[in-house]
């Protein structure tokens, strides 16, 4: 009698394992552990006021008009009129892709001041619980920090868990622009940290900006810490699906299309941020030259060619990173697809030596940060590959390599 192997194939076992992991995550974190970004009442009120506003008797352009249209509008105004609009509609102007970056910084400083006053009122509100007063105090501390002299806040929304983006360097004059896209548990309060600062979006961008200046002092660079999307909270259902990534991808593309100039842009996407970058990839503007992911749970595709982007795709993972134990597949919308550092995926795999775990990729002195910096300045010939061969640097002829001083 002929015997048949009735055991499920390997891919079925992996799918079952993935579903098991997800359900354990949901059981321990709660199916409803979804951090929503509440209806952005303050921002929406500012946008609505803008839509009904006038300047010298003329209607203002739609706040979501094409960035080029808004750029032309602001360029046609006097400095006095631009200042009037920033003070009248600070949240609208501060989050308006296409508005001059300096005006956005000014508008967001005004909006931050208003939000801080609201938190001061909350701290004095006797109806609030002790936990409510503590939350107001933490938020006031963060808002005060963001208002420090010299800080350049490109986007700010105080509602819900909060969203923010900050620029390091001169974005207007930059020859190369880098955007750091962080992962789970990123919001207003966690945007910067005193303990392990390089695990927070602000510290990541600050470290990258310093490393880029070291890599190529003659190259004018700017780095954006982009926490302007509602990231998943913890390892719940949000982190296991693309829902937050899809919303964030739309916001990321709007940011990129509203950036001034035409300098090349590199994306540095950490953890769940790489899911977002994977979803955004096919719609990215042509000026995006690089997508570099670290600690990725997947990019929602089976191989790099499915990203449908002309950008170079780079990937890295430290040997001590727990993310390597996540099942790399997608079943019924759960999971994020293939492993970006696998040879089958087709990304250029970089060394992450020294990163130490899931949150250490932007620590000064690591291969991971050095590699990010070399990519950020366009010095592709200087990156350190994960393997002994130089495969990650192959077929890069014709790309721009920054001059090294």
N, C-alpha and C positions, 0 to 999 in steps of 0.2 A: 504494500500500500504506500502511495506517495504521501509524504507529510508536507504540510504547508505551515509557514511561519505566520501565525495570526497576530503577532505582537504589533502594536502601532508603529509606523515609521518614525524615525528620529524627529522629523519636523513636527509631527503631531505631539510627541512627548514635550518638545520645547514649547509648543503653543499652550499645552495644559499647564506646564510649569509657569509660564508667563501669566496665565489667568489666575493661577493659585497665588502668585506673588502679589498681583494687583488686588485680589480680594482680601488677602491678609492686610495689605496697606489700608484698604478701605475700612476694614474692621477695626484696625487699631487707631486710625486717624479720624474715622467717621465719614460716612458717605456724604454728609452735608457739610464737611469741613471745607467749605468754599468761601474764600475771602472775596467778596464782591467789591467792585468800585462803585459805591453808591452813586446814584444820579448826581452828576457833578453840578450841584446847584449854584455854587459861586461862579464857576467857570461858565456854565450855561447862561446864568444871569448876565454876565459880562458880554458874552457873545450875542445874546438877544438884544441887549442895549446897543451894541455896535450895529446890528442889523437894522435897528430903527433910528440910528443916529444920523446926523448930517454935519457937514463941515462947509461953512460958507454957503449954506443953502443947498448943497449937493449931497445926494445919497452916498454913503460909503460903499465900497465894493463888498461883495459877500466874503465873510471871513474864511470860508473854505474854497475861495477862488484859487485858480492855478497859481502856484508860487510866483511865476514870472509876471502874472497880472498884478499881484500885490506888490512885487518889487518895483514895478513901474509906477504904481500909485504912490508909494511912499517916496520914491525919487522925485516925484513932481511937487512934493510939499516943501514948505520952508521948515527949517529946524524948529521954529516956534510951533508950527502946526503939528509936527510929529510929536513934540513934547506934550502938547495939549491932549492928543489922542492917547498917549501912554498913561497920562494921569487920569483921564476920563474912563478908559477901558483897560486897566492894567492886565487883568488875566487874559482878555481877548488878545491884546497886542503881544503879551509875553509868550503866548503859545501859537502865534500866527506864523506858519511856514511861509517865507517870502518877505516878512518884515525884516528890516535891517537888524543884524545881530546885536549891535550896540543898543538899539532901541528896545529890543527884547530884554536885554540885561537890565535896562533902566525900569521897564515896566514890571518885570518880575521882582525887582527890589521893592517897588511900591506894593505889589501884591503880597510879598512876604511880610512886609511891615503890617499890612492890614490883617493878615492871618495871625500874626503874633499878638496883635491887640485882641483878637477874638479869643485866643488861648489865655491871655491874661484875665479876660472877663470870666472865662470858665473857671480859672483857678480861684477867683473871688466869689464864685457862685455857691452859696451855702446849700443849695438843693442837690449838688453833685455828691456822689459817694466818694469815699477816700480813693478808690480805684480811679474814679473819674478825674479827681484832682491830680493824681499822679500821672495819668495819661496826658492831661493838659500841660503839666509841668515838663514832661519829656518832649512833647511837641513844641512847646515854647523854646526849650533849649535848642532843639534842632533848627527851628526857624531862625533863631538868633545867630547860630553858627553860619547858616547859609547867607546871612546878611553881612558877614565879615567883609571888611574892605578888600577889594581886589577880586572877590569871587564873581564868576561870570555864569549866572544861572540862565540857561537857554530855554527851559520849560519848567513850569511849576503848576501843580493842581493840588489844592489843600484837602479836597474832599476824600472821604473814606480813608483808606490806608495811605493815600498821598502818592504823587508821582513827581519826579524831578529829573532834570538833566543839567549837567554842568560842563563848561568848556575850560580846558587847560591850553594856554597858548593863544595866538592870534588867529582866529578862525577866518577872518577876512583876508589875511595875507598868506595863509598856509599853502605850502607847495604839496604837502601830503596831509591827509586828514584820517584819523583813526577813530572808530566808534566802538566802545566797550559795551557789550550787551550782556548783562548779568542774568542769573537764574532765579531759583525759588527763594521765597522769603525776602525779596527786595522791595522796599517801600520807602516812604519818607523817613521813618525812624531808623531803618537799617542802612540808609544810603551811605553813611560813614560810621566808622567804629573806632573806639579808642583801643580796645583789645583786638589784636589781629586785624589791623587796619587794611591790609592788602587783600582781605577776603570780602571787603565791601566795595560797591561800585565806584565810589569816590576814590578810595585808596588804589584800586586797580588802575584807574585812569591816570592818577597822579604818578604812580610807579612807571606806567608805560610811557608817559610824557618825558619823565626824567631819563629813562632808558633810551628813548629815541634820540634825545639830544646828545647822549653819550655815543650812540651808534653813528650818528652823522651830525656833528655840530653845525655844519654849513647848511643843513636842510631845515627850512622853516616848517615846523609841524604844529598841528593842533590835535588834541585828543578830547573826545566827548564821552563823559560818563553818562550813559543813556539808561536811566531807570524810569522812562516815561511810558511804561506800560504796566498793566496790572498783572504782576507775576503770581504764580501759584503760591499758596501758603502751605508749606510742609509737603510731605509725600502722600497727598491725598489724590482724589480723582482728577483734580486739575493738572497735577504733575504727570499723571499717566496718560493724558489725552492731549490733543493739539488745540483745545479750545482757547486757552490763553495765548498760545503761540499765534494762532490765526488772527486774533484781535491785535496782538502786538506787531505782527508783520505788516499790517495796514499802516499802523502808526509809524513804524520804522521807515517804510517806503516814503511816507509823506515827509518825514524829517529829511531824508536823503535828497529828495527832489526839491526841497526848499533851501538846501545849503548854498551859500554864496560861492561864486567862482566855478571852476571846472577841474580842480585838482583831483588826482586819484584818491579814492576812499578805500580803506581797509576795515573790515569788520572783525572784531575779536569777541567771540561768543562763548560764554562759559556755561557749562551744565545745561539747564533748561533753555538758556539763551541760545544754545546751538539748535534746539528744536525750532525756535522762533526764526533763526537765520535760515534754516533749511526751508521752512514754509515761505519765507520772503524771497528766496533766491531767484525764482523764475521771473519776478516782477522788479528786480533791482535795476536802477538806472545804470547805463553803460559805464559810468565813471567809477563804479565799484570794481576794484581790481583784485581784491583778495577777500576770501572768507576763511578765517582761521578759527577752529573750534578746539576747545579743551574740556576734558571731563564730560564728554558728550554721551547722553543716553540714546542718541540717534538723531537723524535729521529728517525723518519721515519719508525716506527713500531707501531703495535697496543698493544703489551705487551712485557715485558722484555725478555721473552723466545725467541722471534723472533730475538733478537740480536745475538743469536747463539754464545754466549761467555761463557767461564767458569769463567770470572771475576765477583766479587760481583757488583751489580748495585745499586747505591745509588742516591737519588734525594731529592731536597729541594727547597722550594719557600717561600719567605717572604710574609706576608699578604698584604703588601703595594706595591708589585711588579705589574706593569701594564701588564706584560706578561700573567697574568691569564685571561685577557680579550680577548686574541687571540683565535680564533676558533681552537680547537685541533682536526683536521682531515686533510686528504689529498685527494684532488680532482683533477684528471688530472695533477698531478705533483705539484700542488700548495698546500701549507701547509705542515706540518711535522708530522702528525699523532697524536696519543693519548697523553694525559697529563701524564708525568712521575711521578707526585706526586699523581695521582688518585689510589685508592685502586685496581682497576681492572688491572692497568698496571703491578703491581708486583715488583716494585723497593722497596728498603728499604728506607722509608721516614724519613728524618732527620729534626731536629729543625733548623730553620734559624733565631731564635729570635735575634732582634737587627740589622738585615741587612739593613733595611730602604731603600726600593725601589729596582730598577733593578740592580744597580751598586754597592751595598754596601756589597756584600757577603764576601769580603776579608778584611773588616775593622777590625782592632784589637778590641778585647773585645766582638765580636759577637759570638753567638752559631755556626753560619755557618763556620767561620774560625776555631774555636776550633774543630768542627767536622771534617773538612777537615784535620786538623793536626793529629788528632787521627787516621784517616784512613791512612794518609801518613806514619805514623810510625808503622802501623799494630796493634794499640791498639783498636781493635773493641769493646771490652767490655766497653770502656769508652765513646763511642759516645752517644749523647743525641737524643733520638727519637722525632719525631714531635708530637706523641700522648702519652698519659699517659702510655700505655703498653710498653713493651720492644720488640715489634715485629720486629723492625728493626735490633735487635741484635740476633734474633733467628737463629738457624741452622748454626752457625758459628764455631761449634766445629771442631777442627782439623786444624784451621787456625793459623797462627803465630801471636802471640800478643807480641809486643815489651816490653822489660823490662822497668819498669818505675822507675826513680830515684827520 
